[in-house]
Amino acid sequence: MTAATTTVRVPDGEMPARLWLPPSGTGPGIVLLQEIFGVSPYIRSRAADLAALGYVVLAPELYWRAEGSVDESSEAFLEQGMALAAQLDWDRTVADATASVEALRSLPEVAGGVGVLGFCFGGGVAFNVAAVTDVDVLVSYYGSALPQLLHLAGSVSVPSLHHFGTADAYIPMETVEEIRAAVAGREVELHLHDGAGHAFDNPHPLFHHERASEDAWRLTADFLSRRLPV
């Protein structure tokens, strides 16, 4: 499934983005928010997966103001991603993602609600976006900023799905339980994936946990089918 290039209007310019349409041409919308590695081949693959489920998917290039790039074939790719992420201003990034929600909702191809789904860095951004603007669902995979955002939990009232690995060195289980307590509610689902580390859905051998990735995606597809039906 091929993505079209587009832009999202923000106060200081036009942010590049990629747009995927479902086979039907129309459907509910999902703003897909990147890991620290940008809108990588992995993120583009997941966008295509979401489009195949029937969603219009917009993936904004949140690094559009940053200098540098990530070469996933390099042994230094993790350091490259961290260096790019360090250049971002959090509030401005959340504002860019919020503008992406508004832009997606305005498209004629979007019929129904609009949700946010993010991985790692993007999982935290998605949570923050759900706290400050109108979205219909939230899906966060091991949101790395969540421990610093729990003061916003009371402002996130939409149906939400969170995934964490039990062997995550960045978000240990003690912290996951703090997150669980903060976000708990009838509209919230939180799933633990045994033996999975951080970024377990990323196919890179450094991160990937096949069973956790498959289980989490199945749960995500089921959640979206119930909470943001096509």
ABEGO torsion letter per residue (X at the ends): XBBBBBBBBBAAEBBBBBBBBBAAGBEBBBBBBBBAAEBBAAAAAAAAAAAAAGBBBBBBBAAAABBEBBBAABAAAAAAAAAAAAABBAAAAAAAAAAAAAAAAABAABBEBBBBBBBEAAAAAAAAAAAABBBABBBBBGBAAAAAAAAAAAABABBBBBBBBAABAABBAAAAAAAAAAABEAABBBBBBBGBBBGAABABAAABBAAAAAAAAAAAAAAAAAABBX
